[in-house]
């Protein structure tokens, strides 16, 4: 096992530090010429790099360990979490990602300020940074669990080692480093995962997958083999995931920052054909391996969080264990890097530059962003081991940003109003808290209704009512400012 550990860490260090250092050296020239290299890769990411970066940004601990964990508990229905991300990437590549690239913004709070008011920009920057930080703590937990499985360390120690690697994933060259490291890791990850799945298929006990199926049938858990399980699960998990993932991540800085870094709007659109399959197929393989792990007694005994990873460690040959776990860790590190990068970007652009130093140069913004990345990541390492189940926690966090999605849509295509935007956000967020920490759902006889349904209703329905009755400006795409800008670009 020592050789496996050395191999995993060596691979990660060579790829991350090697590519990061090379790109950082080239980026110095761009920065000297005034380019926004660290935050936005000088807006030059090609289709291949943007596509895998989008796919891996939303493919982290929730897909790897959360996928194993939820498969252990609810079976094949877990695949809806991955399908939700396919829907998300479709919306991002065909709509929101194209809009933010077209408008040339650097952060989503900046877009809120452009559409509605500086007040809405400030409160969205604070809440969005907090939500992404919450996701970061879960990603750090995932890294800790993977290293704990690999080494026998505590989750806390694994989180520290993984956190250091995650900082290296972004700190050297920012967005461009994340993008090109992602491209290499995606190829390595898929080759290794496919080989591992084939290997385990030939080494399953009994008659292979037929024995796995028989296990669930004999236990009276045949529903766990069905993607379309009970209507209750489809409503409370499948549809809730589609809503929460699409309308949160579809406008979150996490996924939009790579889109802002694309060469042009057309690159964002074309990325769909790579990003969606890369992300979606990963979930299929994880669910299959998770079902197999639970069906084998020795791995079942490891529990929901560790059954799948333990099976991989025990059943695969050492070289393949190193390959697969290095790939899994790299996938989680990619999301870790983006979830550290994006709140740091929001802080440097929407708080530091916007409120305290409007004349800050790019090199100053880069330095502030780097410091913020380290501080945010260190805090996440400290609290990562004391967290709830990954997918459940992430879906609660996602509910916070659902109203922001609709405010952006309203502001671009319909109406703009700072007062209406702030009113919609406050009502949505207060109700989200009450739905989680009060007896309100019980009083309304709506226990089990996911938070994403609640913030969808307030953001879309209540928001539409508020914007209808308040005095507003026309949507940005109808404004003279945008039409004149569009005419200049055409000329």
C-alpha positions in Angstrom: 0.0 0.0 0.0 2.9 2.3 0.6 3.8 2.1 -3.1 0.2 3.0 -4.0 0.3 6.1 -1.8 3.6 7.2 -3.3 2.3 6.6 -6.8 -0.9 8.6 -6.2 0.8 11.6 -4.7 3.7 11.5 -7.2 1.2 11.6 -10.1 -0.7 14.4 -8.6 2.4 16.5 -7.8 3.9 15.9 -11.3 0.8 16.9 -13.2 -0.4 19.7 -10.9 3.0 21.4 -10.1 4.5 20.7 -13.5 1.7 22.1 -15.6 1.0 24.9 -13.0 4.6 26.1 -13.0 4.8 26.0 -16.8 1.6 28.0 -17.3 2.6 30.4 -14.5 5.8 31.2 -16.3 4.0 31.9 -19.6 1.2 33.9 -17.7 3.7 36.5 -16.5 4.0 37.9 -20.0 0.2 38.1 -20.3 -0.1 39.8 -16.9 2.7 42.3 -17.9 0.6 43.2 -20.9 -2.5 43.8 -18.7 -4.4 40.6 -19.3 -6.6 39.0 -16.8 -4.7 35.8 -16.8 -5.1 34.4 -13.2 -8.8 34.9 -12.8 -10.0 34.3 -16.4 -7.1 32.8 -18.3 -7.1 36.0 -20.4 -10.5 34.8 -21.7 -8.8 32.3 -24.1 -9.9 28.8 -23.1 -10.6 26.5 -26.2 -13.5 24.1 -26.5 -11.6 21.0 -25.2 -10.2 22.7 -22.1 -13.5 24.6 -21.3 -15.6 21.5 -21.7 -13.6 19.3 -19.3 -13.3 22.1 -16.9 -17.1 22.6 -16.8 -17.6 18.8 -16.5 -15.1 18.4 -13.6 -16.1 21.6 -11.8 -19.4 20.0 -11.0 -18.0 16.5 -10.7 -16.4 16.3 -7.3 -17.0 14.6 -4.0 -20.8 14.6 -4.6 -20.3 12.4 -7.7 -17.5 10.2 -6.3 -18.1 9.6 -2.6 -21.6 11.1 -2.6 -22.5 8.8 -5.5 -21.2 5.7 -3.6 -22.9 6.9 -0.4 -26.3 7.5 -1.9 -26.2 4.3 -4.0 -25.6 2.4 -0.8 -28.8 3.9 0.6 -31.2 4.3 -2.4 -29.7 2.3 -5.2 -29.9 3.1 -8.9 -32.1 6.1 -8.4 -28.9 7.9 -7.5 -28.2 8.2 -11.2 -30.6 11.1 -11.3 -28.0 13.2 -9.5 -25.7 12.8 -12.6 -28.6 13.2 -15.0 -29.4 16.5 -13.2 -25.9 17.7 -14.0 -26.4 16.8 -17.7 -29.4 19.1 -17.6 -27.3 21.7 -15.8 -24.5 21.6 -18.4 -27.1 21.9 -21.2 -28.6 25.1 -19.6 -25.1 26.5 -18.9 -23.7 25.9 -22.4 -26.8 27.0 -24.3 -28.0 29.8 -22.1 -26.4 31.3 -18.9 -22.7 30.5 -19.8 -23.2 32.2 -23.2 -24.8 35.2 -21.6 -22.0 35.9 -19.1 -19.4 35.5 -21.8 -21.3 37.8 -24.1 -21.5 40.5 -21.4 -17.8 40.2 -20.4 -18.4 40.2 -16.7 -16.0 38.7 -14.2 -18.4 37.6 -11.4 -22.1 36.9 -11.1 -22.5 39.5 -8.3 -21.1 42.0 -10.8 -23.8 40.9 -13.3 -26.4 41.4 -10.5 -25.1 45.0 -10.0 -25.3 45.6 -13.7 -28.9 44.4 -14.0 -30.4 45.5 -10.7 -28.4 47.5 -8.1 -25.2 47.6 -6.1 -27.2 46.5 -3.1 -28.2 43.3 -4.8 -24.6 42.8 -5.9 -23.3 43.0 -2.3 -25.8 40.6 -0.8 -25.5 38.1 -3.6 -21.7 38.2 -3.3 -21.8 37.5 0.4 -24.4 34.6 0.1 -22.9 33.1 -3.1 -19.4 33.1 -1.6 -20.8 31.4 1.6 -22.7 28.8 -0.4 -19.6 27.9 -2.5 -17.5 27.8 0.7 -20.0 25.3 2.1 -19.5 23.2 -1.0 -15.8 23.5 -0.6 -16.0 22.0 2.9 -17.8 19.0 1.5 -15.2 18.6 -1.3 -12.5 18.7 1.4 -14.4 16.0 3.3 -14.4 14.0 0.1 -10.6 14.3 -0.3 -10.2 13.3 3.4 -12.3 10.2 3.0 -10.4 9.2 -0.2 -7.0 9.5 1.5 -8.4 7.8 4.7 -9.4 4.8 2.5 -6.1 4.8 0.8 -3.8 5.1 3.8 -5.7 4.3 7.0 -5.2 7.9 8.1 -8.0 9.9 9.8 -10.3 11.9 7.6 -8.8 15.1 9.2 -5.3 14.2 8.2 -6.4 13.2 4.7 -8.2 16.5 4.3 -5.1 18.4 5.2 -3.0 16.6 2.6 -5.7 16.8 0.0 -6.2 20.5 0.8 -2.6 21.3 0.2 -2.8 19.5 -3.2 -6.0 21.4 -3.9 -4.3 24.7 -3.2 -1.5 23.8 -5.6 -4.1 22.9 -8.2 -5.0 26.6 -8.5 -2.5 28.8 -6.8 0.3 28.8 -9.4 -1.6 29.9 -12.5 -5.3 30.2 -11.6 -8.0 29.4 -14.2 -5.6 28.4 -17.0 -3.8 25.9 -14.6 -7.2 24.4 -13.6 -8.2 24.0 -17.2 -5.2 22.3 -18.6 -4.7 20.1 -15.6 -8.3 19.1 -15.9 -7.8 18.1 -19.5 -5.0 15.6 -18.6 -6.9 14.3 -15.6 -10.1 13.7 -17.5 -8.3 11.4 -20.0 -6.5 9.5 -17.3 -9.6 9.2 -15.1 -11.9 7.8 -17.8 -9.3 5.2 -19.0 -8.7 4.1 -15.5 -12.3 3.9 -14.4 -13.3 1.9 -17.5 -10.5 -0.6 -16.9 -11.4 -0.8 -13.2 -15.1 -1.5 -14.0 -14.2 -4.2 -16.5 -11.7 -5.8 -14.1 -14.2 -5.9 -11.2 -16.9 -7.2 -13.5 -14.7 -10.3 -14.1 -13.9 -10.7 -10.4 -17.2 -10.3 -8.7 -18.2 -13.3 -6.5 -20.5 -16.0 -7.9 -22.0 -15.3 -11.3 -20.9 -11.6 -11.4 -23.6 -9.1 -12.0 -26.3 -11.7 -11.9 -25.3 -12.4 -8.3 -25.4 -8.7 -7.5 -28.9 -8.5 -8.8 -29.9 -11.6 -6.9 -28.6 -10.1 -3.7 -31.0 -7.1 -3.9 -33.9 -9.3 -4.9 -33.3 -11.8 -2.1 -33.1 -8.9 0.4 -36.4 -7.5 -0.7 -34.6 -4.5 -2.2 -35.4 -5.0 -5.8 -36.4 -1.3 -6.1 -32.7 -0.4 -5.6 -32.0 -1.8 -9.1 -34.5 0.6 -10.8 -33.7 4.0 -12.0 -37.4 4.8 -11.9 -38.0 3.7 -8.4 -40.9 4.8 -6.2 -42.8 8.0 -7.1 -41.8 9.5 -3.7 -38.1 9.1 -4.5 -38.6 10.6 -8.0 -40.2 13.6 -6.5 -38.1 14.1 -3.4 -34.8 13.2 -5.0 -34.7 13.0 -8.8 -36.8 16.1 -9.6 -35.5 18.0 -6.6 -31.9 17.4 -7.8 -32.7 18.6 -11.3 -34.2 21.8 -9.9 -31.6 22.4 -7.3 -28.6 21.6 -9.5 -29.8 23.4 -12.6 -31.0 26.6 -11.1 -28.2 26.9 -8.6 -25.1 25.9 -10.5 -26.6 27.2 -13.7 -25.8 30.7 -12.3 -23.2 30.0 -9.7 -19.8 31.6 -10.0 -18.4 28.0 -9.8 -19.6 27.1 -13.3 -19.9 30.5 -14.8 -16.2 31.5 -14.2 -14.9 28.9 -16.7 -17.5 30.2 -19.2 -16.3 33.7 -18.6 -12.9 32.5 -19.5 -13.8 31.0 -22.9 -12.4 32.4 -26.2 -15.9 33.4 -27.2 -19.6 32.6 -26.8 -19.6 30.0 -29.6 -16.9 28.0 -27.6 -19.3 27.8 -24.7 -22.0 26.4 -26.9 -19.8 23.8 -28.5 -18.5 22.6 -25.1 -21.8 20.9 -24.4 -21.0 18.0 -26.6 -18.0 17.1 -24.5 -19.0 18.3 -21.1 -22.3 16.5 -20.8 -21.1 13.0 -21.7 -17.9 13.4 -19.6 -19.9 14.3 -16.5 -23.0 12.1 -17.1 -21.2 8.8 -17.8 -19.1 9.1 -14.7 -22.2 8.8 -12.5 -23.3 5.6 -14.4 -20.0 3.9 -13.6 -20.0 5.0 -9.9 -23.6 3.7 -9.4 -22.7 0.3 -10.9 -19.7 0.0 -8.7 -21.7 1.2 -5.6 -24.4 -1.5 -6.2 -21.7 -4.2 -6.5 -19.9 -3.0 -3.3 -23.1 -3.2 -1.1 -23.9 -6.7 -2.4 -20.6 -8.1 -1.0 -20.7 -8.6 2.7 -17.1 -7.5 3.6 -17.5 -4.2 1.8 -21.1 -3.7 2.9 -19.8 -3.8 6.5 -17.7 -0.7 5.8 -20.8 1.4 5.6 -22.2 3.9 3.2 -19.3 6.3 2.9 -16.5 3.6 2.6 -18.1 0.6 0.9 -17.3 1.6 -2.7 -13.8 3.0 -2.1 -12.9 -0.1 0.1 -14.0 -2.5 -2.7 -11.8 -0.7 -5.2 -8.8 -0.9 -2.8 -9.3 -4.5 -2.0 -10.3 -6.0 -5.3 -8.1 -4.1 -7.8 -4.4 -4.8 -8.3 -2.1 -2.2 -6.8 -1.2 -0.4 -10.0 -4.9 0.0 -10.9 -5.8 1.1 -7.3 -3.2 3.9 -7.6 -4.6 4.8 -11.1 -8.3 4.9 -10.1 -7.8 6.6 -6.7 -5.5 9.2 -8.2 -8.2 9.9 -10.8 -10.9 10.1 -8.2 -8.7 12.4 -6.0 -7.9 14.5 -9.1 -11.6 14.9 -9.9 -12.4 16.0 -6.4 -9.3 18.3 -6.4 -10.6 20.0 -9.6 -13.9 20.9 -7.8 -11.9 21.9 -4.7 -9.8 24.2 -6.8 -12.8 25.9 -8.4 -14.7 26.1 -5.1 -11.6 27.8 -3.5 -11.0 30.0 -6.6 -14.5 31.4 -7.0 -15.3 32.7 -3.5 -11.8 34.2 -3.6 -12.6 35.9 -7.0 -15.9 37.2 -5.5 -14.0 38.6 -2.6 -11.3 40.3 -4.6 -13.6 41.7 -7.3 -16.9 42.4 -5.5 -15.6 43.3 -2.1 -12.0 44.4 -2.2 -11.9 46.1 -5.6 -15.6 47.3 -5.7 -15.7 48.7 -2.1 -12.2 49.4 -1.0 -9.8 49.8 -4.0 -11.4 50.6 -7.3 -8.0 51.5 -8.8 -6.5 48.1 -8.0 -4.3 46.7 -10.8 -4.6 43.2 -12.1 -1.4 42.1 -10.2 -2.9 43.4 -7.0 -6.2 41.6 -7.6 -4.2 38.4 -8.3 -2.3 38.7 -5.1 -5.5 39.3 -3.0 -7.1 36.3 -4.8 -4.2 34.0 -4.0 -4.2 35.1 -0.3 -8.0 34.5 -0.1 -7.7 31.1 -1.7 -5.2 29.9 0.9 -7.3 31.3 3.8 -10.5 29.8 2.5 -8.9 26.4 1.9 -7.3 26.3 5.3 -10.6 27.0 7.0 -12.3 24.3 5.0 -9.6 21.8 6.0 -10.3 22.6 9.7 -14.0 21.8 9.6 -14.2 19.2 6.8 -14.4 16.1 9.0 -17.5 17.3 10.9 -20.1 17.3 8.1 -23.4 15.6 7.1 -24.0 13.2 4.1 -22.5 14.9 1.1 -25.4 15.0 -1.5 -28.0 15.9 1.1 -25.9 18.8 2.3 -25.1 20.0 -1.2 -28.7 20.1 -2.2 -29.5 22.3 0.8 -26.7 24.7 -0.2 -27.9 24.7 -3.8 -31.4 25.9 -2.7 -29.9 29.3 -1.7 -28.9 30.3 -5.2 -32.1 29.2 -7.1 -33.7 32.7 -6.8 -30.5 34.3 -8.2 -31.0 32.3 -11.5 -34.5 33.8 -12.0 -33.3 37.3 -11.1 -30.7 37.1 -13.8 -33.3 35.9 -16.3 -35.7 38.6 -15.3 -33.0 41.3 -15.5 -31.7 40.2 -18.9 -35.0 39.5 -20.7 -37.9 41.2 -18.8 -37.5 43.8 -16.0 -34.8 45.3 -13.8 -35.2 46.6 -10.3 -32.9 46.7 -7.3 -35.7 46.9 -4.8 -37.6 44.0 -6.4 -34.5 41.9 -6.6 -33.5 42.4 -2.9 -37.1 41.8 -1.8 -37.2 38.5 -3.7 -33.9 37.4 -2.3 -34.7 38.2 1.3 -38.1 36.4 1.2 -36.6 33.4 -0.5 -33.6 33.1 1.9 -35.7 33.6 5.0 -38.2 30.9 3.9 -35.3 28.6 3.1 -34.1 28.9 6.7 -37.5 28.4 8.1 -38.0 25.4 6.0 -34.9 23.8 7.5 -34.9 25.0 11.0 -38.5 25.5 12.1 -41.8 23.6 12.2 -43.2 25.5 9.2 -43.2 22.4 6.9 -45.1 20.4 9.5 -47.6 23.2 10.1 -48.3 23.3 6.4 -48.3 19.4 6.2 -45.5 19.6 3.6 -42.8 17.6 5.4 -40.3 16.1 3.0 -40.8 18.8 0.4 -37.2 19.7 -0.7 -35.8 23.2 -0.1 -35.2 23.7 -3.8 -39.0 23.5 -4.5 -39.5 26.3 -1.9 -36.9 28.7 -3.3 -38.0 27.9 -6.9 -41.5 29.0 -6.0 -40.4 32.1 -4.3 -37.7 33.0 -6.8 -39.9 32.4 -9.9 -43.5 32.9 -8.8 -43.2 35.4 -6.0 -40.4 37.1 -7.8 -42.5 37.5 -10.9 -45.3 39.0 -8.8 -43.0 41.5 -7.1 -41.4 42.6 -10.4 -44.9 43.0 -11.9 -46.2 45.4 -9.2 -43.1 47.5 -8.7 -41.6 50.1 -10.9 -38.9 48.6 -13.1 -36.6 49.3 -16.0 -36.7 47.2 -19.2 -34.6 44.1 -19.3 -30.9 44.6 -20.2 -31.2 42.9 -23.6 -34.0 45.5 -24.4 -32.1 48.5 -23.2 -30.5 51.1 -25.4 -27.2 50.5 -23.7 -27.1 46.9 -24.8 -28.5 47.6 -28.3 -25.8 50.3 -28.9 -23.1 47.9 -27.6 -24.4 45.2 -29.9 -24.4 47.6 -32.9 -20.8 48.6 -32.2 -19.7 45.0 -32.0 -21.5 44.3 -35.3 -19.7 47.2 -37.0 
